[in-house]
Amino acid sequence: MPASAIRQVVYAGSGEWDRPFWSPAAKVAHTLGVEGAHCFEVTNFCNAGMTAIRLLSEAGALAEGEYALVLVGDRLSRMVDYGDPDSKALFNFGDAAAAVLLEGGAGRFSVLHSAMRTDGSWADYYAGELTGDRVVLRRGGHRKGLGEAYVRQFTSLVDETLAALRLRQTDIAHFLINHGDREMHERLLDTLGIPVERSVFNYHRLAHMGGTDTLIALGDLERAGRLRPGDLIMLATSAMGFSWGITTLEYQG
C-alpha cells in the first residue's frame, strides 16, 4: 500500500516520550514518508492503544480504503525505581512496541465493540516523579481494593459487551489480558468462567509490556494458526488512572 493512503498516524502510550512538547507521531510519519496525514498522540497509559483504535473505529473516522497507523509503546522499565521497595509491584515492567494498521471498511480483524471506563478514585495511586533526567513512578499510600476493582470493572464491561453484541460467554473464542499479574489473570478468567485454554500466558518469557501485551498475544495466536475466520476475540486492557477496557474483535482470516 502507498504511504499516501495513510490519513492518520497516532502514537499511543503513557505520555512520557523521549522529550517533552514534541510529537513522536509526526516524527514517525515524516520518517516513513507519510505526508498530509493528521498526526497526534493518545495518552491513556496501558489502555492507550485500544483507546486509539476505538477512536479510529468510530463511524466517519476512516473512509473506505483509507488507513490509520497506530503505534503503541512505552519504555516502562526506565520508569521504575528498582531501589524503592514500594515499587516492587512494578519490577516486571518491560519495554515493547507495536504497530497496528487500520483500514477503513476492511482488514484481517474487524472491531465489533469497545467498552471502557475509568474509576478516578484511583487517579493518584501511582504518579510520575522527576528524578534527575527521567520520570519514575511512585505509589501513593497503599490502599486495599484494587484487585477487587479489576475483577468488578472487567466483569461489568464483559457483561455490557455481550449484551450489546447479543452474544454469550461461550461465543468468546479467545480472551486476552494485559500481562501484569498472573494471579489476577487466572482470577479474572475463573470469575468469568472462561477456560485458561482460551487465553494466552506469556509470563514464562515476557514481563508486562504495557499496551502491547494483548497485541503480542494476538500475534502469537495468529502465528500459531489458532485463529479461525469468525472467531471472537476480547482484549482486556487496563491502565493507571485507573481505566479498564474490553475491545472485541472478529477474525476475518
MARMAR-36685 format. One record per atom (N, C-alpha, C): atom name; residue number from 1; x, y, z. Coordinates in steps of 0.001 Angstrom, whole numbers. Atoms other than C-alpha are relative to their C-alpha. Layout:
  site  pos     east    north       up
    CA  NUM        X        Y        Z
...
end
This chain:
  site  pos     east    north       up
     N    1      843    -1188        0
    CA    1        0        0        0
     C    1      879     1238        0
     N    2     -805    -1220       22
    CA    2     1266     3528     -692
     C    2     -104      764     1316
     N    3        6     -791    -1235
    CA    3     2244     5718     2248
     C    3    -1028     1122      -73
     N    4      950    -1102      166
    CA    4      -40     8392      803
     C    4    -1417     -385      428
     N    5     1327      437     -408
    CA    5    -3061     6245     1759
     C    5     -214      106     1510
     N    6      111     -135    -1455
    CA    6    -2301     6696     5475
     C    6     -446     1419      315
     N    7      583    -1308     -279
    CA    7    -4504     9543     6657
     C    7      197      443     1440
     N    8     -222     -349    -1396
    CA    8    -3770     9400    10396
     C    8     1120     -869      565
     N    9    -1049      720     -717
    CA    9     -731     8443    12454
     C    9     -126      376     1473
     N   10      257     -233    -1416
    CA   10    -1254     8034    16188
     C   10     1039     -743      828
     N   11     -913      640     -954
    CA   11     1273     7351    18930
     C   11     -730     -103     1329
     N   12      791      251    -1206
    CA   12     -391     5766    21980
     C   12      889     -525     1114
     N   13     -806      452    -1126
    CA   13     1189     5399    25394
     C   13     -312      763     1261
     N   14      180     -629    -1307
    CA   14     1714     6969    28795
     C   14      321     1486       10
     N   15     -272    -1426       74
    CA   15     2766    10417    27602
     C   15     1402      383      400
     N   16    -1383     -290     -373
    CA   16     6357    10134    28799
     C   16      866     -345    -1215
     N   17     -796      242     1195
    CA   17     8033    10484    25403
     C   17     1483      273      308
     N   18    -1425     -190     -275
    CA   18    11795    10815    25000
     C   18      355     1456      284
     N   19     -177    -1400     -366
    CA   19    11457    14590    25244
     C   19    -1361      673        8
     N   20     1324     -619     -141
    CA   20     8605    16922    26202
     C   20     -342      933    -1152
     N   21      503     -993      960
    CA   21     6459    19135    23977
     C   21      439     -343    -1419
     N   22     -505      525     1262
    CA   22     7167    17036    20909
     C   22     -943    -1093     -471
     N   23      939      988      535
    CA   23     5155    14764    18599
     C   23      740    -1187     -608
     N   24     -607     1193      602
    CA   24     6578    11269    18104
     C   24     -791     -504    -1204
     N   25      809      438     1149
    CA   25     3656    10513    15750
     C   25      417      744    -1254
     N   26     -409     -800     1156
    CA   26     4692    13363    13449
     C   26     1387     -404     -481
     N   27    -1358      396      376
    CA   27     8334    12269    13521
     C   27        1    -1322     -752
     N   28       79     1304      668
    CA   28     7489     8682    12611
     C   28     -616      151    -1384
     N   29      658     -191     1294
    CA   29     5149     9799     9833
     C   29      970      612    -1014
     N   30     -945     -648      917
    CA   30     7800    12064     8319
     C   30     1094     -979     -418
     N   31    -1062      961      302
    CA   31    10445     9323     8550
     C   31     -481    -1057     -996
     N   32      563     1000      911
    CA   32     8105     6894     6746
     C   32     -407      585    -1350
     N   33      435     -628     1244
    CA   33     7333     9427     4029
     C   33    -1497      166      -96
     N   34     1445     -219      -32
    CA   34     3709     9811     5123
     C   34     -245     1503       66
     N   35      227    -1445       50
    CA   35     2709    13313     4073
     C   35    -1502      289      -62
     N   36     1395     -411       57
    CA   36     -599    15082     4572
     C   36     -911     -693      994
     N   37      815      690     -995
    CA   37    -1751    12862     7427
     C   37     -145      858     1251
     N   38      152     -622    -1309
    CA   38    -3073    14067    10764
     C   38      737     -867     1009
     N   39     -823      743     -956
    CA   39     -558    13042    13439
     C   39     -261      522     1411
     N   40      253     -430    -1375
    CA   40    -1320    13078    17146
     C   40      283    -1143      965
     N   41     -284      960    -1052
    CA   41     -793    11304    20460
     C   41    -1258     -266      824
     N   42     1080      380     -920
    CA   42    -3208     9449    22743
     C   42      656     -485     1283
     N   43     -554      385    -1297
    CA   43    -2368     9181    26440
     C   43    -1082     -629      855
     N   44      881      709     -936
    CA   44    -4197     6559    28486
     C   44      760    -1174      595
     N   45     -876     1003     -602
    CA   45    -1236     4577    29792
     C   45     -159    -1336     -731
     N   46        8     1303      679
    CA   46    -1501      821    29093
     C   46    -1314     -307     -708
     N   47     1252      137      745
    CA   47    -5028     1277    27723
     C   47       -5      891    -1238
     N   48      -28    -1008     1058
    CA   48    -3891     3879    25192
     C   48     -151     -579    -1402
     N   49       89      582     1332
    CA   49    -3517     1568    22203
     C   49    -1430     -335     -377
     N   50     1391      349      276
    CA   50    -7065      257    22473
     C   50     -877     1249      -45
     N   51      735    -1263       70
    CA   51    -8311     3801    23120
     C   51      146      623    -1380
     N   52     -229     -538     1342
    CA   52    -6721     4939    19853
     C   52     -791     -779    -1043
     N   53      751      828      950
    CA   53    -8266     2007    17977
     C   53    -1494      294      115
     N   54     1405     -347     -187
    CA   54   -11631     2869    19497
     C   54     -332     1307     -712
     N   55      246    -1303      628
    CA   55   -11379     6488    18340
     C   55      -10      -94    -1523
     N   56     -139       99     1450
    CA   56   -10338     5485    14834
     C   56    -1003     -962     -624
     N   57     1006      931      509
    CA   57   -13061     2845    14531
     C   57    -1397      610       -9
     N   58     1296     -672       12
    CA   58   -15879     5328    15055
     C   58     -426      326    -1433
     N   59      520     -311     1333
    CA   59   -18101     5985    12054
     C   59      518     1357     -463
     N   60     -505    -1237      571
    CA   60   -16539     8612     9814
     C   60     1459      275      267
     N   61    -1410     -243     -311
    CA   61   -13047     8347    11295
     C   61      906     -377    -1167
     N   62     -774      453     1157
    CA   62   -11709     6430     8278
     C   62     -957     -340    -1132
     N   63      791      353     1175
    CA   63   -13249     6345     4827
     C   63      496    -1332     -559
     N   64     -386     1276      593
    CA   64   -13208     3084     2897
     C   64     1242      189     -859
     N   65    -1245      -85      746
    CA   65    -9733     2498     1520
     C   65     1037      915      620
     N   66     -968     -823     -722
    CA   66    -8082     4958     3933
     C   66      595     -808     1152
     N   67     -711      736    -1042
    CA   67    -5593     3837     6539
     C   67      398      926     1140
     N   68     -562     -677    -1165
    CA   68    -4508     4827    10030
     C   68     1060     -912      597
     N   69    -1084      749     -620
    CA   69    -1262     3745    11637
     C   69       34      342     1480
     N   70      -29     -188    -1451
    CA   70    -1386     3264    15405
     C   70     1278     -630      549
     N   71    -1252      452     -596
    CA   71     1935     2991    17206
     C   71     -184      -41     1511
     N   72      205      179    -1432
    CA   72     1881     1630    20749
     C   72     1341     -305      652
     N   73    -1247      318     -671
    CA   73     4802     1745    23124
     C   73      339      939     1137
     N   74     -562     -735    -1125
    CA   74     6382     2880    26362
     C   74     1296     -682      407
     N   75    -1210      585     -563
    CA   75     9801     2395    27869
     C   75     -235     -156     1507
     N   76      463      122    -1385
    CA   76     8227     1180    31092
     C   76     1125     -322      972
     N   77    -1041      419     -941
    CA   77    11352     -385    32578
     C   77      811     1184      512
     N   78     -782    -1165     -401
    CA   78    13026     3033    32705
     C   78     -776      915      943
     N   79      809     -810     -910
    CA   79    10164     4454    34774
     C   79      -60     -598     1404
     N   80       49      687    -1285
    CA   80    10758     2070    37693
     C   80     1263      298      797
     N   81    -1120     -168     -920
    CA   81    12968     2867    40679
     C   81      219    -1336      700
     N   82     -218     1344     -528
    CA   82    14418     -547    41474
     C   82      613       12     1401
     N   83     -461     -112    -1381
    CA   83    15778      757    44779
     C   83    -1111      362      964
     N   84     1148     -398     -813
    CA   84    12300     1634    46051
     C   84     -848    -1222      322
     N   85      800     1184     -344
    CA   85    10609    -1217    47996
     C   85    -1479      157     -339
     N   86     1411     -207      310
    CA   86     7189      370    47400
     C   86     -302     -171    -1485
     N   87      192      161     1448
    CA   87     7752      -68    43658
     C   87      147    -1446     -454
     N   88     -288     1384      388
    CA   88     8284    -3827    43766
     C   88    -1093     -598     -881
     N   89     1074      513      856
    CA   89     4872    -4413    42142
     C   89      223      363    -1462
     N   90     -273     -442     1367
    CA   90     6294    -2670    39057
     C   90     1281     -618     -569
     N   91    -1293      518      442
    CA   91     9528    -4672    38810
     C   91     -102     -875    -1245
     N   92      158      818     1211
    CA   92     8071    -6791    35989
     C   92     -313      848    -1226
     N   93      256     -862     1156
    CA   93     7673    -3761    33694
     C   93     1111     -164    -1027
     N   94     -965      132     1090
    CA   94     9359    -4274    30331
     C   94     -310      974    -1129
     N   95      124     -920     1122
    CA   95     9723    -2414    27034
     C   95     -375     -764    -1266
     N   96      397      606     1273
    CA   96     7966    -3276    23785
     C   96     -708     1042     -839
     N   97      712     -891      918
    CA   97     6470    -1604    20733
     C   97     -867     -833     -924
     N   98      895      671      947
    CA   98     3634    -2491    18382
     C   98     -490     1016    -1015
     N   99      589     -839     1047
    CA   99     2240    -1120    15144
     C   99    -1234     -703     -537
     N  100     1265      541      499
    CA  100    -1364    -1625    14045
     C  100     -455      863    -1172
     N  101      489     -715     1178
    CA  101    -2603     -687    10588
     C  101    -1505     -221     -113
     N  102     1454       70      132
    CA  102    -6319      104    10431
     C  102     -403      406    -1402
     N  103      500     -301     1344
    CA  103    -8140       72     7104
     C  103    -1499      246       67
     N  104     1425     -303       13
    CA  104   -11498     1730     6622
     C  104     -783    -1022     -792
     N  105      872      946      686
    CA  105   -14073     -945     5795
     C  105      585    -1360     -286
     N  106     -605     1305      299
    CA  106   -11681    -3914     5709
     C  106     1043     -330     1060
     N  107    -1062      396     -911
    CA  107    -8866    -5764     7443
     C  107     -126    -1441      424
     N  108       29     1381     -480
    CA  108    -7932    -9156     8897
     C  108     -841     -142     1253
     N  109      832      -15    -1192
    CA  109    -9741    -8189    12108
     C  109    -1014     1128     -127
     N  110     1014    -1052      -63
    CA  110   -12987    -6256    12482
     C  110     -216      377     1461
     N  111      303     -468    -1351
    CA  111   -13597    -4115    15560
     C  111    -1518        5      159
     N  112     1447      129     -183
    CA  112   -17067    -5127    16748
     C  112     -540      915     1083
     N  113      524     -764    -1133
    CA  113   -17353    -3250    20013
     C  113     1150      425      905
     N  114     -971     -485     -978
    CA  114   -15426    -1206    22563
     C  114     -752      551     1196
     N  115      607     -488    -1244
    CA  115   -16417     -629    26191
     C  115     1119      360      960
     N  116    -1067     -467     -881
    CA  116   -14242     1432    28533
     C  116     -562      879     1102
     N  117      371     -922    -1077
    CA  117   -14478     3237    31845
     C  117     1197      220      916
     N  118    -1067     -379     -926
    CA  118   -12306     4936    34457
     C  118     -585      221     1387
     N  119      354     -277    -1392
    CA  119   -12530     4978    38251
     C  119     1026     1001      524
     N  120     -909    -1066     -388
    CA  120   -10984     8310    39183
     C  120      402       -2     1457
     N  121     -392       63    -1404
    CA  121   -10842     7419    42860
     C  121     1394     -598      166
     N  122    -1354      568      -17
    CA  122    -7597     5601    41965
     C  122      988      869     -784
     N  123     -815     -837      879
    CA  123    -6183     8516    39947
     C  123     1390      279      559
     N  124    -1282     -377     -600
    CA  124    -3397     9316    42421
     C  124      726    -1165      653
     N  125     -647     1148     -638
    CA  125    -2490     5788    43457
     C  125     1445     -128     -487
     N  126    -1348      -92      564
    CA  126      515     5984    41130
     C  126      132     1336     -718
     N  127     -253    -1256      720
    CA  127     2074     9150    39758
     C  127     1478       84     -332
     N  128    -1387     -186      400
    CA  128     5251    10192    37988
     C  128      701     1044      854
     N  129     -822     -938     -760
    CA  129     8079    11973    39753
     C  129     1294      220     -770
     N  130    -1251     -306      697
    CA  130    11009    13757    38140
     C  130     1175     -319      910
     N  131    -1201      374     -737
    CA  131    14265    12185    39307
     C  131     1181      115     -946
     N  132    -1080     -238      931
    CA  132    17313    13585    37627
     C  132     -535      326    -1371
     N  133      431     -255     1374
    CA  133    16739    13376    33890
     C  133    -1071     -973     -463
     N  134     1028      956      416
    CA  134    13947    10786    33943
     C  134    -1203       70      932
     N  135     1225       92     -774
    CA  135    10418    10177    35177
     C  135      -69    -1393      623
     N  136      199     1296     -651
    CA  136     9923     7421    37757
     C  136    -1388      -28      620
     N  137     1327      182     -575
    CA  137     6650     6012    39037
     C  137       98     -173     1508
     N  138       65      138    -1447
    CA  138     5792     6393    42702
     C  138    -1424     -375      394
     N  139     1311      369     -510
    CA  139     2963     4734    44551
     C  139     -339      876     1196
     N  140      454     -733    -1171
    CA  140      916     6805    46961
     C  140     -199     -968     1158
     N  141      241      890    -1115
    CA  141     -174     5377    50282
     C  141     -757    -1238     -431
     N  142      604     1262      425
    CA  142    -1087     1717    49937
     C  142    -1473      -57      387
     N  143     1429      174     -234
    CA  143    -4818     1021    49613
     C  143     -408    -1396     -421
     N  144      564     1284      395
    CA  144    -6687    -2226    49535
     C  144    -1168      225     -960
     N  145     1191      -56      842
    CA  145    -9325    -2948    46935
     C  145      239       90    -1484
     N  146     -240     -140     1439
    CA  146    -7582    -2512    43581
     C  146     -253    -1317     -732
     N  147      248     1299      629
    CA  147    -7693    -6242    42843
     C  147    -1483     -247     -205
     N  148     1445      157      121
    CA  148   -11415    -6313    43525
     C  148     -560      925    -1076
     N  149      457     -945     1031
    CA  149   -11860    -3236    41321
     C  149      272     -556    -1391
     N  150     -319      605     1287
    CA  150   -10107    -5037    38443
     C  150    -1066    -1020     -394
     N  151      967     1058      306
    CA  151   -12431    -8034    38629
     C  151    -1384      597     -233
     N  152     1335     -602      121
    CA  152   -15543    -5911    39122
     C  152     -157      771    -1303
     N  153      107     -822     1209
    CA  153   -14825    -3487    36276
     C  153       69     -853    -1259
     N  154      -92      850     1188
    CA  154   -13745    -6141    33772
     C  154    -1260     -849     -169
     N  155     1209      817       87
    CA  155   -16717    -8359    34610
     C  155    -1177      814     -513
     N  156     1090     -873      441
    CA  156   -19115    -5449    34165
     C  156      132      347    -1477
     N  157     -214     -365     1402
    CA  157   -17546    -4457    30834
     C  157     -238    -1186     -934
     N  158      279     1198      804
    CA  158   -17689    -8042    29535
     C  158    -1508     -203     -114
     N  159     1464      151       32
    CA  159   -21374    -8258    30508
     C  159     -629     1035     -929
     N  160      515    -1070      868
    CA  160   -22029    -4912    28799
     C  160      231     -330    -1466
     N  161     -343      327     1385
    CA  161   -20262    -6100    25642
     C  161     -851    -1146     -529
     N  162      801     1153      436
    CA  162   -22060    -9451    25473
     C  162    -1445      416     -248
     N  163     1375     -465      192
    CA  163   -25405    -7692    25880
     C  163     -126      827    -1270
     N  164       50     -861     1181
    CA  164   -24603    -5143    23184
     C  164       95     -808    -1290
     N  165     -203      818     1198
    CA  165   -23500    -7831    20715
     C  165     -958    -1194      -63
     N  166      957     1113      -88
    CA  166   -26239   -10282    21776
     C  166      720    -1345     -113
     N  167     -810     1209      -26
    CA  167   -23671   -12959    22500
     C  167      -17     -610     1387
     N  168     -172      671    -1278
    CA  168   -22995   -15467    25238
     C  168     1484     -168      277
     N  169    -1402      171     -379
    CA  169   -19804   -16092    27153
     C  169      659    -1111     -816
     N  170     -561     1120      760
    CA  170   -19342   -19352    25234
     C  170      349      382    -1435
     N  171     -332     -455     1354
    CA  171   -19114   -17354    21975
     C  171     1397      604      -70
     N  172    -1342     -606      -24
    CA  172   -15751   -15876    23069
     C  172     1025    -1083     -282
     N  173     -999     1009      370
    CA  173   -13045   -17851    21295
     C  173     1307      209      752
     N  174    -1265     -308     -669
    CA  174   -10094   -16068    22919
     C  174     -195     1243      868
     N  175      104    -1117     -940
    CA  175    -9816   -13737    25926
     C  175     1425      356      433
     N  176    -1389     -395     -224
    CA  176    -6513   -11846    26097
     C  176       54     1154      999
     N  177      -39     -924    -1121
    CA  177    -5492    -9847    29157
     C  177     1377      648      100
     N  178    -1273     -662     -302
    CA  178    -2828    -7281    29985
     C  178      856     -888      909
     N  179     -921      965     -572
    CA  179      226    -9136    31198
     C  179      617      516     1302
     N  180     -567     -596    -1202
    CA  180      587    -7547    34632
     C  180      203     -960     1153
     N  181      -17      834    -1193
    CA  181     -154   -10228    37206
     C  181     -674    -1325     -336
     N  182      550     1310      380
    CA  182     -610   -13959    36542
     C  182    -1160     -408      911
     N  183     1070      354     -932
    CA  183    -2724   -14418    39688
     C  183    -1294      731     -357
     N  184     1184     -757      407
    CA  184    -5083   -11651    38581
     C  184     -562     -544    -1316
     N  185      377      585     1289
    CA  185    -5138   -13123    35054
     C  185     -884    -1234      232
     N  186      727     1235     -254
    CA  186    -6265   -16509    36377
     C  186    -1278      267      787
     N  187     1189     -328     -803
    CA  187    -8672   -14965    38897
     C  187    -1112      554     -874
     N  188     1011     -574      882
    CA  188   -10438   -12979    36187
     C  188     -622    -1071     -896
     N  189      535     1077      834
    CA  189   -10766   -15995    33894
     C  189     -955     -883      801
     N  190      839      849     -843
    CA  190   -12174   -18042    36770
     C  190    -1327      683      319
     N  191     1222     -744     -313
    CA  191   -14670   -15312    37703
     C  191     -945       37    -1193
     N  192      806      -82     1212
    CA  192   -15852   -15026    34096
     C  192     -425    -1377     -517
     N  193      316     1338      470
    CA  193   -15990   -18793    33646
     C  193      608     -310    -1354
     N  194     -674      222     1277
    CA  194   -13559   -18706    30713
     C  194     1181     -949      222
     N  195    -1109      946     -181
    CA  195   -11209   -21723    30417
     C  195     1348      647     -322
     N  196    -1329     -581      213
    CA  196    -7495   -20897    30610
     C  196      493     -270    -1423
     N  197     -425      329     1356
    CA  197    -7088   -22557    27206
     C  197     -418     1060    -1007
     N  198      454    -1046      915
    CA  198    -8923   -19618    25648
     C  198      788     1298      180
     N  199     -825    -1180     -203
    CA  199    -6303   -17154    26880
     C  199     1444     -321     -398
     N  200    -1419      184      315
    CA  200    -2561   -16669    26303
     C  200      805      424     1222
     N  201     -871     -276    -1137
    CA  201       21   -16850    29104
     C  201     1442       69     -497
     N  202    -1376     -193      461
    CA  202     3444   -15397    28268
     C  202      955      296     1149
     N  203     -793     -394    -1167
    CA  203     4761   -14990    31812
     C  203     1353     -711       57
     N  204    -1265      731      -17
    CA  204     7497   -17561    31223
     C  204     1066      677     -854
     N  205     -977     -610      894
    CA  205     9123   -15330    28594
     C  205      -81     1519      -80
     N  206      159    -1444      130
    CA  206     7799   -11767    28882
     C  206     -461      620     1302
     N  207      516     -795    -1104
    CA  207     7236    -9119    31505
     C  207    -1278      708     -468
     N  208     1142     -829      420
    CA  208     4375    -6603    31397
     C  208      513     1024    -1004
     N  209     -489     -839     1081
    CA  209     4911    -4835    28075
     C  209     -953     1153     -320
     N  210      866    -1157      186
    CA  210     2422    -2031    28610
     C  210    -1175     -303     -907
     N  211     1144      135      883
    CA  211     -217    -1514    25950
     C  211      176    -1014    -1105
     N  212     -232      973     1071
    CA  212     1379    -4095    23658
     C  212     -317    -1433      417
     N  213      208     1373     -483
    CA  213      579    -7140    25837
     C  213    -1007     -778     -833
     N  214     1053      735      704
    CA  214    -2680    -8102    24158
     C  214      299     -108    -1491
     N  215     -365       70     1414
    CA  215    -1302    -7304    20690
     C  215     1060    -1076     -240
     N  216     -983     1086       89
    CA  216     1675    -9608    21302
     C  216     -719    -1344       60
     N  217      750     1261     -132
    CA  217     -733   -12345    22432
     C  217     -821     -286    -1249
     N  218      790      172     1219
    CA  218    -2945   -11760    19388
     C  218      887     -480    -1150
     N  219     -945      445     1025
    CA  219       65   -12098    17101
     C  219      437    -1444      213
     N  220     -371     1387     -311
    CA  220     1060   -15293    18897
     C  220    -1073     -980     -485
     N  221     1101      873      420
    CA  221    -2377   -16796    18234
     C  221      -26     -169    -1517
     N  222       68       74     1458
    CA  222    -2282   -15934    14543
     C  222     1173     -790     -561
     N  223    -1172      722      505
    CA  223     1253   -17196    14001
     C  223      -67    -1491      310
     N  224      125     1407     -374
    CA  224      403   -20437    15787
     C  224    -1144     -698     -727
     N  225     1112      588      733
    CA  225    -2590   -20987    13482
     C  225    -1197     -338      863
     N  226     1088      296     -945
    CA  226    -5024   -20890    16406
     C  226    -1245      845     -263
     N  227     1159     -832      315
    CA  227    -7411   -18381    14811
     C  227     -738     -563    -1202
     N  228      846      445     1098
    CA  228   -10314   -19346    12571
     C  228     -932     1146     -390
     N  229      933    -1058      398
    CA  229   -12496   -17000    10495
     C  229    -1284      -61      812
     N  230     1183      -75     -835
    CA  230   -15381   -15826    12630
     C  230      282      -44     1479
     N  231     -351       15    -1420
    CA  231   -13509   -16215    15930
     C  231     -201     1380      619
     N  232      149    -1235     -769
    CA  232   -14458   -13572    18503
     C  232     1096       62     1039
     N  233    -1134     -176     -895
    CA  233   -11543   -12217    20496
     C  233     -247     1237      854
     N  234      113    -1141     -910
    CA  234   -11826    -9994    23564
     C  234     1383      360      529
     N  235    -1252     -515     -542
    CA  235    -8869    -7839    24551
     C  235     -338      788     1258
     N  236      253     -660    -1279
    CA  236    -8975    -6849    28231
     C  236     1234      815      373
     N  237    -1139     -873     -279
    CA  237    -6741    -3845    28856
     C  237     -314      882     1203
     N  238      167     -839    -1182
    CA  238    -6183    -1787    31983
     C  238     1169      964       87
     N  239    -1022    -1037      -35
    CA  239    -4173     1262    32898
     C  239      -93      803     1288
     N  240       -3     -894    -1150
    CA  240    -3144     3538    35707
     C  240     -980     1131     -248
     N  241      971    -1096      119
    CA  241    -5688     6159    36434
     C  241    -1262     -169      814
     N  242     -252     1275      684
    CA  242    -7349     3607    36691
     C  242    -1091     -211    -1025
     N  243      938      247     1091
    CA  243    -9011     2699    33380
     C  243       -6    -1476     -368
     N  244      153     1376      469
    CA  244   -10331     -593    32059
     C  244     -741       19    -1335
     N  245      664       59     1283
    CA  245   -11396    -1579    28567
     C  245     -153    -1426     -501
     N  246      207     1270      707
    CA  246   -12845    -4528    26654
     C  246     -224      333    -1468
     N  247       88     -212     1448
    CA  247   -12245    -4413    22895
     C  247     -267    -1351     -654
     N  248      382     1266      608
    CA  248   -13955    -7135    20865
     C  248      252       24    -1500
     N  249     -353      124     1409
    CA  249   -12598    -8227    17501
     C  249     -599    -1279     -576
     N  250      368     1221      728
    CA  250   -13752   -10727    14892
     C  250     1073     -263    -1044
     N  251    -1063      361      942
    CA  251   -11095   -12559    12914
     C  251     -602     -334    -1358
     N  252      494      208     1351
    CA  252   -11714   -12401     9187
     C  252      851     -979     -796
     N  253     -888      926      709
    CA  253    -8732   -14504     8127
     C  253      783      665    -1088
end
